[in-house]
Amino acid sequence: MDFENELTGTTVVAVVYREGSIIAADMQGTWMPVMEKIHKNIRKLVQIGGYSVVGFAGIPTVLKNIRNIKTIFDSWNNFYGKEITPDGQFNILSRQLPFWMGNDKMPIGLILAAFDTEYQKGRIFQIEFTISIEFGEDDDGAGFTAIGSGAKTALDQLEGRGYSIASSYEEALRMVYDALLFSHKKNAAVGDTYFAYQVTARGVKDISEEINSQGRVRHA
């Protein structure tokens, strides 16, 4: 089994709210053809800037590509003394994704969660082979998105509850947790432990403990 190329089964969810954005993913990797769970500690999120994080769904080798992009962004930041804007990061990732898919067009999806220091707001972008779009105040009002094998169930949960733009950090955290939990319950390839970041004007913060504690609080 070529686990490096076939390890899959993912849900990545991102929500924008008044002060920034939250992005989270389950930490399970699954060999899909036989549903054999082989890893429970895979981090599918990569911080690529002081105010931006990328989540990925697809073959793990894309992680190397994201880290290479981060190196390029870091060099830009050091040379110009400022970060590439979220729009610039989005455009670069959108152009690179088709090359990462290879000749076999392996399914890969990305979500960019960022805080725009110029406009002082959180922003989230979905980047896939067939779609590259921003979700939030500038489109149809949906302030969330998801990618991966559990994306449909995650989005069904958010849309079914009538969520739109989250009004607070607490609401955004609850939205992300609910979407991931529902996805886990409906999809055996999605894990029940999550890795998460909050992105605000203060930068990027690991909130994995907070999101995982949501379940413990509710069942206490």
Protein Blocks (a to p, Z undefined) as FASTA:
>chain_A
ZZklmggcidddddddfklccddddfbdcdfklopafbfcbcfbdcfbfkbccddedjfk
lmmmmmmmmmmmmmmmmmnopacdfklmmmmmmmmmmmmnomnopacddddddddfklop
addddddfkbccdedjklnopacdcedjklmmmmmmmmmnopacdfbfklmmmmmmmmmm
mmmmmomkbccbdcdddddfkbpadfklmmmmmmmmmmZZ
